[in-house]
């Protein structure tokens, strides 16, 4: 009984830590530790954008083509990040809540930073 209680406490603690974020802007637990040399792909739905922090909050659906369940994370961007939709280039600030996006990014100072964001479904369509 004591072992079962301890095991349950460890599982609950691990779950709480995983939902608190971690490195790479909340995607660390999902992505592991990608380096600048090993880009990763993340797909999901935009849940918010903080232009002051240069952060996109994302309901993550896939990481490196592996389905995720109930995952949220943050994707950061910088002046080099491009946004593409139907062959045109846009600003990150043009993204909207509900847009489905595919992100190609890398680890930069323990944050997942987008290189290219492709809108796969516009929230308005």
N, CA, C and O atoms as CSV, one atom per row, in Angstrom:
chain,resi,resn,atom,element,x,y,z
A,1,UNK,N,N,0.830,-1.187,0.000
A,1,UNK,CA,C,0.000,0.000,0.000
A,1,UNK,C,C,0.871,1.245,0.000
A,1,UNK,O,O,0.588,2.204,-0.719
A,2,UNK,N,N,1.927,1.236,0.803
A,2,UNK,CA,C,2.820,2.383,0.881
A,2,UNK,C,C,3.493,2.635,-0.459
A,2,UNK,O,O,3.639,3.782,-0.882
A,3,UNK,N,N,3.908,1.544,-1.135
A,3,UNK,CA,C,4.536,1.689,-2.458
A,3,UNK,C,C,3.552,2.270,-3.458
A,3,UNK,O,O,3.924,3.120,-4.267
A,4,UNK,N,N,2.322,1.831,-3.416
A,4,UNK,CA,C,1.309,2.332,-4.342
A,4,UNK,C,C,1.095,3.824,-4.131
A,4,UNK,O,O,0.982,4.572,-5.103
A,5,UNK,N,N,1.038,4.269,-2.879
A,5,UNK,CA,C,0.869,5.697,-2.585
A,5,UNK,C,C,2.059,6.492,-3.088
A,5,UNK,O,O,1.892,7.566,-3.665
A,6,UNK,N,N,3.261,5.973,-2.873
A,6,UNK,CA,C,4.466,6.654,-3.333
A,6,UNK,C,C,4.480,6.738,-4.857
A,6,UNK,O,O,4.803,7.783,-5.422
A,7,UNK,N,N,4.128,5.637,-5.520
A,7,UNK,CA,C,4.113,5.626,-6.988
A,7,UNK,C,C,3.102,6.627,-7.520
A,7,UNK,O,O,3.388,7.336,-8.484
A,8,UNK,N,N,1.918,6.698,-6.904
A,8,UNK,CA,C,0.901,7.652,-7.329
A,8,UNK,C,C,1.396,9.085,-7.130
A,8,UNK,O,O,1.167,9.942,-7.983
A,9,UNK,N,N,2.069,9.349,-6.014
A,9,UNK,CA,C,2.610,10.693,-5.757
A,9,UNK,C,C,3.645,11.071,-6.807
A,9,UNK,O,O,3.675,12.217,-7.257
A,10,UNK,N,N,4.487,10.136,-7.200
A,10,UNK,CA,C,5.505,10.407,-8.222
A,10,UNK,C,C,4.834,10.702,-9.554
A,10,UNK,O,O,5.250,11.622,-10.259
A,11,UNK,N,N,3.806,9.941,-9.915
A,11,UNK,CA,C,3.105,10.163,-11.178
A,11,UNK,C,C,2.429,11.524,-11.181
A,11,UNK,O,O,2.513,12.252,-12.170
A,12,UNK,N,N,1.763,11.878,-10.093
A,12,UNK,CA,C,1.097,13.177,-10.009
A,12,UNK,C,C,2.101,14.324,-10.066
A,12,UNK,O,O,1.857,15.336,-10.722
A,13,UNK,N,N,3.226,14.165,-9.379
A,13,UNK,CA,C,4.264,15.196,-9.396
A,13,UNK,C,C,4.839,15.348,-10.795
A,13,UNK,O,O,5.045,16.471,-11.255
A,14,UNK,N,N,5.100,14.251,-11.475
A,14,UNK,CA,C,5.634,14.317,-12.840
A,14,UNK,C,C,4.644,14.991,-13.762
A,14,UNK,O,O,5.042,15.787,-14.612
A,15,UNK,N,N,3.367,14.696,-13.618
A,15,UNK,CA,C,2.353,15.338,-14.448
A,15,UNK,C,C,2.278,16.823,-14.192
A,15,UNK,O,O,2.131,17.605,-15.131
A,16,UNK,N,N,2.377,17.231,-12.938
A,16,UNK,CA,C,2.330,18.655,-12.600
A,16,UNK,C,C,3.537,19.378,-13.158
A,16,UNK,O,O,3.406,20.491,-13.667
A,17,UNK,N,N,4.700,18.777,-13.076
A,17,UNK,CA,C,5.908,19.404,-13.614
A,17,UNK,C,C,5.821,19.514,-15.127
A,17,UNK,O,O,6.232,20.522,-15.702
A,18,UNK,N,N,5.289,18.487,-15.775
A,18,UNK,CA,C,5.182,18.510,-17.228
A,18,UNK,C,C,4.248,19.594,-17.715
A,18,UNK,O,O,4.477,20.175,-18.776
A,19,UNK,N,N,3.201,19.879,-16.961
A,19,UNK,CA,C,2.265,20.892,-17.405
A,19,UNK,C,C,2.725,22.298,-17.066
A,19,UNK,O,O,2.129,23.271,-17.527
A,20,UNK,N,N,3.770,22.417,-16.272
A,20,UNK,CA,C,4.245,23.741,-15.866
A,20,UNK,C,C,5.147,24.382,-16.898
A,20,UNK,O,O,5.530,25.539,-16.728
A,21,UNK,N,N,5.498,23.689,-17.946
A,21,UNK,CA,C,6.302,24.334,-18.975
A,21,UNK,C,C,7.590,23.597,-19.204
A,21,UNK,O,O,7.615,22.635,-19.972
A,22,UNK,N,N,8.662,24.011,-18.565
A,22,UNK,CA,C,9.950,23.407,-18.803
A,22,UNK,C,C,10.715,24.234,-19.804
A,22,UNK,O,O,10.333,25.360,-20.121
A,23,UNK,N,N,11.809,23.666,-20.307
A,23,UNK,CA,C,12.627,24.416,-21.251
A,23,UNK,C,C,11.934,24.517,-22.599
A,23,UNK,O,O,10.949,23.823,-22.848
A,24,UNK,N,N,12.426,25.348,-23.436
A,24,UNK,CA,C,11.921,25.543,-24.785
A,24,UNK,C,C,10.496,26.053,-24.797
A,24,UNK,O,O,9.691,25.660,-25.641
A,25,UNK,N,N,10.191,26.926,-23.862
A,25,UNK,CA,C,8.888,27.563,-23.869
A,25,UNK,C,C,7.725,26.605,-23.780
A,25,UNK,O,O,6.742,26.757,-24.505
A,26,UNK,N,N,7.815,25.619,-22.904
A,26,UNK,CA,C,6.707,24.705,-22.731
A,26,UNK,C,C,6.745,23.528,-23.674
A,26,UNK,O,O,5.991,22.576,-23.478
A,27,UNK,N,N,7.574,23.548,-24.674
A,27,UNK,CA,C,7.674,22.423,-25.601
A,27,UNK,C,C,8.838,21.512,-25.249
A,27,UNK,O,O,9.058,20.507,-25.924
A,28,UNK,N,N,9.577,21.841,-24.215
A,28,UNK,CA,C,10.748,21.054,-23.835
A,28,UNK,C,C,10.417,19.622,-23.491
A,28,UNK,O,O,11.125,18.703,-23.904
A,29,UNK,N,N,9.340,19.418,-22.733
A,29,UNK,CA,C,8.962,18.069,-22.368
A,29,UNK,C,C,8.546,17.250,-23.567
A,29,UNK,O,O,8.688,16.027,-23.570
A,30,UNK,N,N,8.039,17.906,-24.576
A,30,UNK,CA,C,7.579,17.214,-25.771
A,30,UNK,C,C,8.737,16.979,-26.732
A,30,UNK,O,O,8.875,15.895,-27.297
A,31,UNK,N,N,9.567,18.000,-26.912
A,31,UNK,CA,C,10.628,17.933,-27.907
A,31,UNK,C,C,11.927,17.331,-27.404
A,31,UNK,O,O,12.790,16.981,-28.209
A,32,UNK,N,N,12.087,17.202,-26.105
A,32,UNK,CA,C,13.390,16.812,-25.582
A,32,UNK,C,C,14.267,18.041,-25.606
A,32,UNK,O,O,13.877,19.085,-25.084
A,33,UNK,N,N,15.430,17.943,-26.194
A,33,UNK,CA,C,16.326,19.094,-26.282
A,33,UNK,C,C,16.891,19.233,-27.680
A,33,UNK,O,O,18.064,18.931,-27.899
A,34,UNK,N,N,16.080,19.688,-28.641
A,34,UNK,CA,C,16.632,19.861,-29.980
A,34,UNK,C,C,17.702,20.942,-29.954
A,34,UNK,O,O,17.608,21.901,-29.188
A,35,UNK,N,N,18.692,20.787,-30.772
A,35,UNK,CA,C,19.757,21.780,-30.828
A,35,UNK,C,C,19.538,22.686,-32.027
A,35,UNK,O,O,18.645,22.458,-32.844
A,36,UNK,N,N,20.365,23.713,-32.116
A,36,UNK,CA,C,20.286,24.608,-33.269
A,36,UNK,C,C,20.609,23.852,-34.550
A,36,UNK,O,O,20.196,24.259,-35.637
A,37,UNK,N,N,21.354,22.741,-34.422
A,37,UNK,CA,C,21.739,21.943,-35.581
A,37,UNK,C,C,20.659,20.941,-35.991
A,37,UNK,O,O,20.702,20.409,-37.101
A,38,UNK,N,N,19.689,20.679,-35.106
A,38,UNK,CA,C,18.660,19.692,-35.387
A,38,UNK,C,C,17.288,20.337,-35.254
A,38,UNK,O,O,16.694,20.318,-34.176
A,39,UNK,N,N,16.782,20.908,-36.340
A,39,UNK,CA,C,15.460,21.530,-36.288
A,39,UNK,C,C,14.369,20.501,-36.004
A,39,UNK,O,O,14.536,19.311,-36.272
A,40,UNK,N,N,13.262,20.969,-35.463
A,40,UNK,CA,C,12.112,20.127,-35.175
A,40,UNK,C,C,10.867,20.742,-35.793
A,40,UNK,O,O,10.811,21.943,-36.055
A,41,UNK,N,N,9.871,19.897,-36.022
A,41,UNK,CA,C,8.600,20.354,-36.582
A,41,UNK,C,C,7.504,20.212,-35.539
A,41,UNK,O,O,7.400,19.189,-34.863
A,42,UNK,N,N,6.691,21.250,-35.417
A,42,UNK,CA,C,5.557,21.250,-34.505
A,42,UNK,C,C,4.341,21.720,-35.283
A,42,UNK,O,O,4.417,22.695,-36.030
A,43,UNK,N,N,3.202,21.023,-35.107
A,43,UNK,CA,C,1.953,21.451,-35.736
A,43,UNK,C,C,0.898,21.613,-34.659
A,43,UNK,O,O,0.818,20.827,-33.715
A,44,UNK,N,N,0.089,22.652,-34.823
A,44,UNK,CA,C,-0.969,22.866,-33.854
A,44,UNK,C,C,-1.834,24.052,-34.219
A,44,UNK,O,O,-1.772,24.576,-35.331
A,45,UNK,N,N,-2.647,24.466,-33.252
A,45,UNK,CA,C,-3.601,25.554,-33.434
A,45,UNK,C,C,-3.204,26.713,-32.523
A,45,UNK,O,O,-2.963,26.526,-31.330
A,46,UNK,N,N,-3.140,27.906,-33.099
A,46,UNK,CA,C,-2.783,29.102,-32.344
A,46,UNK,C,C,-3.873,29.383,-31.313
A,46,UNK,O,O,-5.053,29.489,-31.649
A,47,UNK,N,N,-3.454,29.503,-30.040
A,47,UNK,CA,C,-4.415,29.847,-28.992
A,47,UNK,C,C,-4.213,31.277,-28.507
A,47,UNK,O,O,-5.060,31.821,-27.797
A,48,UNK,N,N,-3.088,31.889,-28.890
A,48,UNK,CA,C,-2.829,33.277,-28.523
A,48,UNK,C,C,-1.475,33.730,-29.019
A,48,UNK,O,O,-0.603,32.913,-29.317
A,49,UNK,N,N,-1.303,35.047,-29.107
A,49,UNK,CA,C,-0.022,35.620,-29.526
A,49,UNK,C,C,0.315,36.758,-28.584
A,49,UNK,O,O,-0.509,37.642,-28.351
A,50,UNK,N,N,1.524,36.741,-28.042
A,50,UNK,CA,C,2.026,37.823,-27.188
A,50,UNK,C,C,3.162,38.494,-27.955
A,50,UNK,O,O,4.295,38.013,-27.950
A,51,UNK,N,N,2.846,39.621,-28.619
A,51,UNK,CA,C,3.852,40.289,-29.452
A,51,UNK,C,C,4.960,40.900,-28.608
A,51,UNK,O,O,6.090,41.030,-29.080
A,52,UNK,N,N,4.659,41.277,-27.369
A,52,UNK,CA,C,5.693,41.842,-26.489
A,52,UNK,C,C,6.765,40.816,-26.143
A,52,UNK,O,O,7.954,41.136,-26.110
A,53,UNK,N,N,6.343,39.594,-25.887
A,53,UNK,CA,C,7.273,38.507,-25.559
A,53,UNK,C,C,7.727,37.750,-26.800
A,53,UNK,O,O,8.555,36.844,-26.703
A,54,UNK,N,N,7.196,38.112,-27.963
A,54,UNK,CA,C,7.455,37.421,-29.231
A,54,UNK,C,C,7.188,35.922,-29.070
A,54,UNK,O,O,8.033,35.078,-29.366
A,55,UNK,N,N,5.959,35.627,-28.581
A,55,UNK,CA,C,5.583,34.252,-28.271
A,55,UNK,C,C,4.220,33.924,-28.870
A,55,UNK,O,O,3.292,34.732,-28.834
A,56,UNK,N,N,4.128,32.722,-29.419
A,56,UNK,CA,C,2.867,32.181,-29.929
A,56,UNK,C,C,2.487,31.026,-29.013
A,56,UNK,O,O,3.253,30.075,-28.861
A,57,UNK,N,N,1.319,31.103,-28.407
A,57,UNK,CA,C,0.819,29.996,-27.596
A,57,UNK,C,C,0.104,29.046,-28.531
A,57,UNK,O,O,-0.654,29.466,-29.406
A,58,UNK,N,N,0.353,27.759,-28.338
A,58,UNK,CA,C,-0.077,26.764,-29.308
A,58,UNK,C,C,-0.687,25.556,-28.625
A,58,UNK,O,O,-0.137,25.042,-27.651
A,59,UNK,N,N,-1.833,25.098,-29.138
A,59,UNK,CA,C,-2.379,23.797,-28.762
A,59,UNK,C,C,-1.711,22.807,-29.704
A,59,UNK,O,O,-2.067,22.718,-30.880
A,60,UNK,N,N,-0.755,22.074,-29.188
A,60,UNK,CA,C,0.107,21.215,-29.999
A,60,UNK,C,C,-0.623,19.937,-30.384
A,60,UNK,O,O,-1.199,19.259,-29.534
A,61,UNK,N,N,-0.593,19.610,-31.683
A,61,UNK,CA,C,-1.219,18.392,-32.176
A,61,UNK,C,C,-0.181,17.347,-32.583
A,61,UNK,O,O,-0.369,16.155,-32.341
A,62,UNK,N,N,0.916,17.794,-33.201
A,62,UNK,CA,C,1.971,16.883,-33.653
A,62,UNK,C,C,3.337,17.484,-33.362
A,62,UNK,O,O,3.530,18.696,-33.467
A,63,UNK,N,N,4.281,16.628,-32.997
A,63,UNK,CA,C,5.678,17.011,-32.872
A,63,UNK,C,C,6.484,15.988,-33.649
A,63,UNK,O,O,6.453,14.796,-33.346
A,64,UNK,N,N,7.202,16.461,-34.646
A,64,UNK,CA,C,7.980,15.563,-35.513
A,64,UNK,C,C,7.123,14.400,-36.007
A,64,UNK,O,O,7.544,13.243,-35.987
A,65,UNK,N,N,5.905,14.736,-36.452
A,65,UNK,CA,C,4.930,13.794,-37.013
A,65,UNK,C,C,4.388,12.776,-36.018
A,65,UNK,O,O,3.784,11.784,-36.428
A,66,UNK,N,N,4.587,12.996,-34.726
A,66,UNK,CA,C,4.020,12.120,-33.705
A,66,UNK,C,C,2.853,12.847,-33.048
A,66,UNK,O,O,3.011,13.965,-32.558
A,67,UNK,N,N,1.687,12.216,-33.040
A,67,UNK,CA,C,0.464,12.807,-32.491
A,67,UNK,C,C,0.628,13.069,-30.996
A,67,UNK,O,O,1.132,12.217,-30.265
A,68,UNK,N,N,0.207,14.234,-30.549
A,68,UNK,CA,C,0.230,14.607,-29.137
A,68,UNK,C,C,-1.205,14.703,-28.642
A,68,UNK,O,O,-2.110,15.034,-29.408
A,69,UNK,N,N,-1.409,14.418,-27.379
A,69,UNK,CA,C,-2.754,14.565,-26.828
A,69,UNK,C,C,-2.715,15.599,-25.706
A,69,UNK,O,O,-1.913,15.499,-24.778
A,70,UNK,N,N,-3.582,16.577,-25.809
A,70,UNK,CA,C,-3.744,17.606,-24.783
A,70,UNK,C,C,-2.435,18.289,-24.409
A,70,UNK,O,O,-2.128,18.437,-23.226
A,71,UNK,N,N,-1.668,18.703,-25.401
A,71,UNK,CA,C,-0.407,19.385,-25.145
A,71,UNK,C,C,-0.522,20.855,-25.516
A,71,UNK,O,O,-1.118,21.207,-26.534
A,72,UNK,N,N,0.048,21.696,-24.689
A,72,UNK,CA,C,0.132,23.115,-25.015
A,72,UNK,C,C,1.596,23.517,-24.918
A,72,UNK,O,O,2.380,22.882,-24.212
A,73,UNK,N,N,1.950,24.557,-25.620
A,73,UNK,CA,C,3.332,25.002,-25.581
A,73,UNK,C,C,3.458,26.389,-26.150
A,73,UNK,O,O,2.502,26.969,-26.665
A,74,UNK,N,N,4.663,26.906,-26.043
A,74,UNK,CA,C,4.958,28.235,-26.563
A,74,UNK,C,C,6.031,28.115,-27.628
A,74,UNK,O,O,7.019,27.397,-27.471
A,75,UNK,N,N,5.809,28.833,-28.709
A,75,UNK,CA,C,6.772,28.932,-29.791
A,75,UNK,C,C,7.199,30.389,-29.837
A,75,UNK,O,O,6.360,31.287,-29.915
A,76,UNK,N,N,8.488,30.618,-29.789
A,76,UNK,CA,C,8.999,31.988,-29.849
A,76,UNK,C,C,9.392,32.319,-31.279
A,76,UNK,O,O,9.635,31.422,-32.085
A,77,UNK,N,N,9.453,33.592,-31.589
A,77,UNK,CA,C,9.853,34.031,-32.920
A,77,UNK,C,C,10.780,35.220,-32.798
A,77,UNK,O,O,10.844,35.874,-31.758
A,78,UNK,N,N,11.507,35.494,-33.892
A,78,UNK,CA,C,12.390,36.651,-33.926
A,78,UNK,C,C,12.255,37.334,-35.282
A,78,UNK,O,O,11.372,36.996,-36.070
A,79,UNK,N,N,13.124,38.285,-35.544
A,79,UNK,CA,C,13.019,39.064,-36.789
A,79,UNK,C,C,13.279,38.228,-38.042
A,79,UNK,O,O,12.939,38.658,-39.145
A,80,UNK,N,N,13.867,37.058,-37.896
A,80,UNK,CA,C,14.155,36.198,-39.051
A,80,UNK,C,C,13.028,35.225,-39.353
A,80,UNK,O,O,13.032,34.590,-40.408
A,81,UNK,N,N,12.060,35.093,-38.447
A,81,UNK,CA,C,10.947,34.159,-38.637
A,81,UNK,C,C,10.051,34.628,-39.775
A,81,UNK,O,O,9.674,35.797,-39.846
A,82,UNK,N,N,9.719,33.699,-40.660
A,82,UNK,CA,C,8.806,34.028,-41.763
A,82,UNK,C,C,7.498,33.261,-41.586
A,82,UNK,O,O,7.475,32.164,-41.030
A,83,UNK,N,N,6.412,33.860,-42.070
A,83,UNK,CA,C,5.095,33.224,-42.061
A,83,UNK,C,C,4.643,33.117,-43.505
A,83,UNK,O,O,4.657,34.102,-44.243
A,84,UNK,N,N,4.240,31.916,-43.907
A,84,UNK,CA,C,3.803,31.677,-45.272
A,84,UNK,C,C,2.379,31.140,-45.283
A,84,UNK,O,O,2.001,30.309,-44.457
A,85,UNK,N,N,1.602,31.636,-46.239
A,85,UNK,CA,C,0.239,31.140,-46.422
A,85,UNK,C,C,-0.130,31.303,-47.887
A,85,UNK,O,O,-0.103,32.409,-48.425
A,86,UNK,N,N,-0.474,30.191,-48.527
A,86,UNK,CA,C,-0.880,30.150,-49.927
A,86,UNK,C,C,0.095,30.902,-50.831
A,86,UNK,O,O,-0.319,31.673,-51.697
A,87,UNK,N,N,1.379,30.675,-50.625
A,87,UNK,CA,C,2.411,31.256,-51.478
A,87,UNK,C,C,2.786,32.696,-51.167
A,87,UNK,O,O,3.649,33.263,-51.838
A,88,UNK,N,N,2.159,33.294,-50.170
A,88,UNK,CA,C,2.476,34.673,-49.793
A,88,UNK,C,C,3.174,34.699,-48.436
A,88,UNK,O,O,3.039,33.771,-47.638
A,89,UNK,N,N,3.910,35.759,-48.187
A,89,UNK,CA,C,4.620,35.936,-46.919
A,89,UNK,C,C,3.909,36.991,-46.080
A,89,UNK,O,O,3.502,38.038,-46.582
A,90,UNK,N,N,3.770,36.690,-44.785
A,90,UNK,CA,C,3.080,37.575,-43.855
A,90,UNK,C,C,3.940,37.815,-42.623
A,90,UNK,O,O,4.982,37.186,-42.437
A,91,UNK,N,N,3.478,38.742,-41.782
A,91,UNK,CA,C,4.135,39.000,-40.503
A,91,UNK,C,C,3.563,38.031,-39.464
A,91,UNK,O,O,2.425,37.577,-39.588
A,92,UNK,N,N,4.357,37.725,-38.446
A,92,UNK,CA,C,3.881,36.858,-37.374
A,92,UNK,C,C,2.649,37.482,-36.717
A,92,UNK,O,O,1.722,36.772,-36.327
A,93,UNK,N,N,2.643,38.778,-36.598
A,93,UNK,CA,C,1.523,39.489,-35.973
A,93,UNK,C,C,0.206,39.312,-36.737
A,93,UNK,O,O,-0.864,39.600,-36.199
A,94,UNK,N,N,0.277,38.841,-37.982
A,94,UNK,CA,C,-0.928,38.594,-38.778
A,94,UNK,C,C,-1.609,37.274,-38.415
A,94,UNK,O,O,-2.751,37.040,-38.812
A,95,UNK,N,N,-0.924,36.412,-37.669
A,95,UNK,CA,C,-1.542,35.160,-37.236
A,95,UNK,C,C,-2.717,35.473,-36.314
A,95,UNK,O,O,-2.727,36.492,-35.624
A,96,UNK,N,N,-3.711,34.577,-36.315
A,96,UNK,CA,C,-4.896,34.756,-35.487
A,96,UNK,C,C,-5.173,33.503,-34.673
A,96,UNK,O,O,-4.778,32.396,-35.039
A,97,UNK,N,N,-5.851,33.706,-33.580
A,97,UNK,CA,C,-6.305,32.577,-32.774
A,97,UNK,C,C,-7.150,31.665,-33.666
A,97,UNK,O,O,-8.030,32.131,-34.389
A,98,UNK,N,N,-6.872,30.363,-33.606
A,98,UNK,CA,C,-7.605,29.404,-34.422
A,98,UNK,C,C,-6.888,29.005,-35.697
A,98,UNK,O,O,-7.262,28.014,-36.325
A,99,UNK,N,N,-5.851,29.763,-36.103
A,99,UNK,CA,C,-5.070,29.370,-37.274
A,99,UNK,C,C,-4.361,28.048,-36.982
A,99,UNK,O,O,-3.797,27.867,-35.903
A,100,UNK,N,N,-4.392,27.138,-37.937
A,100,UNK,CA,C,-3.615,25.905,-37.826
A,100,UNK,C,C,-2.281,26.164,-38.504
A,100,UNK,O,O,-2.229,26.618,-39.647
A,101,UNK,N,N,-1.191,25.869,-37.780
A,101,UNK,CA,C,0.131,26.171,-38.312
A,101,UNK,C,C,1.071,24.982,-38.185
A,101,UNK,O,O,0.896,24.101,-37.343
A,102,UNK,N,N,2.063,24.991,-39.045
A,102,UNK,CA,C,3.174,24.052,-38.992
A,102,UNK,C,C,4.427,24.895,-38.768
A,102,UNK,O,O,4.671,25.854,-39.499
A,103,UNK,N,N,5.211,24.540,-37.768
A,103,UNK,CA,C,6.379,25.341,-37.392
A,103,UNK,C,C,7.646,24.521,-37.540
A,103,UNK,O,O,7.745,23.401,-37.037
A,104,UNK,N,N,8.603,25.091,-38.231
A,104,UNK,CA,C,9.949,24.503,-38.312
A,104,UNK,C,C,10.810,25.388,-37.441
A,104,UNK,O,O,10.966,26.575,-37.730
A,105,UNK,N,N,11.381,24.827,-36.366
A,105,UNK,CA,C,12.142,25.647,-35.434
A,105,UNK,C,C,13.313,24.905,-34.825
A,105,UNK,O,O,13.597,23.757,-35.168
A,106,UNK,N,N,13.991,25.592,-33.906
A,106,UNK,CA,C,15.181,25.050,-33.278
A,106,UNK,C,C,15.327,25.602,-31.864
A,106,UNK,O,O,14.636,26.544,-31.477
A,107,UNK,N,N,16.232,25.002,-31.103
A,107,UNK,CA,C,16.544,25.446,-29.754
A,107,UNK,C,C,17.456,26.659,-29.829
A,107,UNK,O,O,18.478,26.630,-30.514
A,108,UNK,N,N,17.091,27.720,-29.128
A,108,UNK,CA,C,17.936,28.909,-29.037
A,108,UNK,C,C,17.843,29.410,-27.600
A,108,UNK,O,O,16.822,29.966,-27.193
A,109,UNK,N,N,18.897,29.214,-26.847
A,109,UNK,CA,C,18.928,29.637,-25.438
A,109,UNK,C,C,17.758,29.038,-24.660
A,109,UNK,O,O,17.078,29.735,-23.907
A,110,UNK,N,N,17.535,27.744,-24.850
A,110,UNK,CA,C,16.498,26.981,-24.159
A,110,UNK,C,C,15.073,27.431,-24.470
A,110,UNK,O,O,14.169,27.270,-23.650
A,111,UNK,N,N,14.886,27.991,-25.652
A,111,UNK,CA,C,13.536,28.329,-26.129
A,111,UNK,C,C,13.381,27.760,-27.531
A,111,UNK,O,O,14.332,27.743,-28.313
A,112,UNK,N,N,12.175,27.292,-27.845
A,112,UNK,CA,C,11.890,26.786,-29.184
A,112,UNK,C,C,11.548,27.989,-30.057
A,112,UNK,O,O,10.513,28.628,-29.868
A,113,UNK,N,N,12.429,28.297,-31.019
A,113,UNK,CA,C,12.281,29.484,-31.861
A,113,UNK,C,C,11.924,29.057,-33.280
A,113,UNK,O,O,12.585,28.205,-33.874
A,114,UNK,N,N,10.868,29.665,-33.809
A,114,UNK,CA,C,10.384,29.349,-35.151
A,114,UNK,C,C,11.292,29.954,-36.207
A,114,UNK,O,O,11.698,31.111,-36.105
A,115,UNK,N,N,11.604,29.166,-37.214
A,115,UNK,CA,C,12.312,29.662,-38.394
A,115,UNK,C,C,11.281,29.995,-39.470
A,115,UNK,O,O,11.259,31.100,-40.012
A,116,UNK,N,N,10.417,29.001,-39.770
A,116,UNK,CA,C,9.366,29.173,-40.776
A,116,UNK,C,C,8.052,28.675,-40.181
A,116,UNK,O,O,7.973,27.574,-39.635
A,117,UNK,N,N,7.026,29.510,-40.300
A,117,UNK,CA,C,5.681,29.141,-39.874
A,117,UNK,C,C,4.821,29.088,-41.132
A,117,UNK,O,O,4.737,30.065,-41.876
A,118,UNK,N,N,4.190,27.952,-41.363
A,118,UNK,CA,C,3.305,27.789,-42.506
A,118,UNK,C,C,1.879,27.652,-41.990
A,118,UNK,O,O,1.587,26.765,-41.188
A,119,UNK,N,N,1.005,28.517,-42.443
A,119,UNK,CA,C,-0.406,28.415,-42.081
A,119,UNK,C,C,-1.021,27.336,-42.957
A,119,UNK,O,O,-1.052,27.457,-44.182
A,120,UNK,N,N,-1.509,26.280,-42.316
A,120,UNK,CA,C,-2.106,25.167,-43.052
A,120,UNK,C,C,-3.615,25.308,-43.172
A,120,UNK,O,O,-4.224,24.731,-44.073
A,121,UNK,N,N,-4.227,26.077,-42.261
A,121,UNK,CA,C,-5.643,26.397,-42.344
A,121,UNK,C,C,-5.885,27.713,-41.641
A,121,UNK,O,O,-5.588,27.864,-40.456
A,122,UNK,N,N,-6.419,28.650,-42.370
A,122,UNK,CA,C,-6.719,29.969,-41.829
A,122,UNK,C,C,-7.974,29.873,-40.967
A,122,UNK,O,O,-8.938,29.207,-41.345
A,123,UNK,N,N,-7.967,30.533,-39.819
A,123,UNK,CA,C,-9.114,30.507,-38.908
A,123,UNK,C,C,-10.372,31.057,-39.541
A,123,UNK,O,O,-11.477,30.694,-39.138
A,124,UNK,N,N,-10.225,31.922,-40.519
A,124,UNK,CA,C,-11.388,32.557,-41.159
A,124,UNK,C,C,-11.996,31.730,-42.274
A,124,UNK,O,O,-13.071,32.062,-42.773
A,125,UNK,N,N,-11.322,30.651,-42.676
A,125,UNK,CA,C,-11.877,29.881,-43.799
A,125,UNK,C,C,-12.726,28.723,-43.346
A,125,UNK,O,O,-13.259,27.987,-44.176
